Amino acid sequence: MLVAGIDVGSTTTKAVLLNDGKLAGTHAMPTGVDLAAAADECLRMVCRAAGVDPDRLAALVATGYGRDRVTDAARTVTEITCHARGARALVPSARVVVDVGGQDSKVIRLDDDGMVADFVMNDKCAAGTGRFLEVMAARLNVPLEEFGIRWRKAKEAARISSTCTVFAESEVISLLSHGVCPEPIIRGLCDAVADRLSGMVHRVGLGGGLVMTGGVSRNEGVKRSLEEKLFVPVTVPEAAQFAGAYGAALIAFELIGGQVQN
């Protein structure tokens, strides 16, 4: 039986297709201003890539910022629940999930059964999010994809005292005006994000495997900085960006009576 999960984020919409509980396809695209249209298009594209008709879906579960705009969803589920389910399925040893998206970040602690035991969220400002990094990358004129390489080249990190986008941008401008190269600034920015995230991790408790999901998980610089702050390895699964949609798809499979194999 075919089911799907869709994660309508503020920046990117992701869809995951399952066939009899097994991964059959993924698709991601910019959300844009029309959340309902993005959800429809993303679902259509993942089905097209798998060679199936969207009308054949037995169940669809929606999550994310725009989950209430997915009109065909059998159920809407919070990002906390879906990211916990998806991360645990991708990394069975996961006990703490750090999810960093375009506009918010969240840290989730899982119990022995993989259920949500506690969580904290930052959704009040862009501090420590993908948007924060996008603004800084634009100011530095360095693609986000190069942050990992530039982080490794830096011999030290420039001090960025604020994760407020406005104040941090002023600090970056000041550093550049004083002749500081982009590499230590990038490392400093990644450290600032990691400082914010590590504080959230300590609030829920650090114990067991730490997994990073969401779009920012692809930023190697942030991952490395977080490992340095917490003194633990951070696992980034291959499908980290799709963890929320994957969790939603697993819930959809259970809605039709499917048994998820752990």
Secondary structure, 3 states (H helix, E strand, C coil): CEEEEEEECCCEEEEEEEECCEEEEEEEEECCCCHHHHHHHHHHHHHHHHCCCHHHCCEEEEECCCHHHCCCCCEECCHHHHHHHHHHHHCCCEEEEEEECCCCEEEEEECCCCCEEEEEEECCCCCCCHHHHHHHHHHHCCCHHHHHHHHHHCCCCCCCCCCCHHHHHHHHHHHHHCCCCHHHHHHHHHHHHHHHHHHHHHHHCCCCEEEEECHHHHCHHHHHHHHHHHCCCEECCCCHHHHHHHHHHHHHHHHCCCCCCC
